[in-house]
């Protein structure tokens, strides 16, 4: 399991909370960690988590998510749009009689957009609780 320690900052109903988490263990092993922190400008992030323990605002907690679930979510977010990009380039190359890089670029952008749309619609259909971290214990 991937675990992070954070502080509960808000209750979102009886079974969910917002947790402020320092980017640490999972971020250190990610190749894009420096880019991610540079884009956000902060070393902290907010994460929604399932609360089965009944914690309160201000409690220090440990949230966790299964590696397999994390990998599935990463696949959806990264691989599907990338596959759409390559499919769009290949389709544009196959359809254009005189091979033109402009058509390939346009096909790539359209394929990338289609990939992101696919991720958007899949996200709407998914059970959010499956991909949400869970509070496993107080820290």
N, C-alpha and C positions, 0 to 999 in steps of 0.2 A: 504494500500500500504506500502511496505517496502521502506524506503527512506534513502539515504546516501548523505552526502555532500562531494564534492571533487573539484579538480582543473583540468581543461582541459589541457592536456600535448601535444596532437597531433590531427590534423585533419586527418581523413581517407576517404576523399572525401567530397561531399557536404552534406551528410545526416548522417555521423557517426563520432564520436570522441573517443579518448582514454581519460579516466578520472582517475586520481590518487585519490584513496579513502582511508580514514582511516577506519580500521575495527572497527565498533562501534555497532550500534543498532541491526542489524540482527545477527551479530557475538555473541553478548552477550547472546542471547537466544538460541544459538546453543550448544549442548552438546559437540561438537568436537572443540569448539573455541580455547582452549589452545593447542590442538594437531595441529590444522591447522596453528596457528601462530608459533608453535615450528618448524614445518616442513619448513615453508617458511622463518622463521627467521626475518620476518619484520611485522610491524603493519600496513603497507600500501599494497594496491594491485592495479593493473591496471584493469580497466573494460572498455569494449567497450559499447557505448551508442548511441542510436538514437538521432539525433539533429534536432529538429523542430524549434528551436529558433534562429539558426544561430550564435552560440557562437564562441568566438575566443580562441586561446591558451592563457592560463593564467587566464581565467575567472573562478570564483568560482561558482559552479553550484550544484543543487540538482538533483540526479538521483533517479528514482523510478521504481519498478517492482511490479506487482500485486501479492498478496499472493498465489492465485490459480496457477498462472504461475510458481512461485517459487516452490510450492509443486509438480507440475507435473515434473519439471526438477529434483527435488530431488528424486522423485520416479524412474525416468529413471536411474539416476546415482547410486543410492544405492540399490533399491529393486530388479531391474532386475538381476544384477549380483548375488545377494544373493539368489534369486529364482533359478538361474542356478546352484549355488553351491548345494543347497538342492536337486534339481532334479537330478543332477549328482550323488550324494551320493545314493539316492534312486534307481536310475537306476542300478548303480554298484552293490548294494546289491541284487537287484532283479535278475540280470543276473549271478552273481557268485554263483555257486552251493555250494562250501564250503565258508561260510561267511568269508571274509578276509578283514581286515582293510586296507591292502595295496590297494586292488581294490576299496574300498570305498573312500580312500584318492585320488587315481588317478581319480576316477569318479567325486569327488568334485572339483578337480582342473580343469578338462576338462569342467565341467558344469560352473564353475566360468569364465573360458576363453570364453566359448560360450555366457555367459551373457554379458561380456564386448564387444564381437564382435557384439552382437545384439544391444547394446547401440551405438556402433560406426556406424552401418548401419542405425539405426533409426535417429541418429544425422545428417547423410548425407541427409536424406529425409525431415527433418523438415524445416519449414520456420524459418530462423534465426531471423527475425524481431520479431516473436512472443515471443521468449525467451530472447530478449535483453532488458536491462533497457533503459529507456527513460529520457532525460533531461526534467524536469517539470518546473523548474524556476531557475533564478539566485539566488545565496545565498547572 
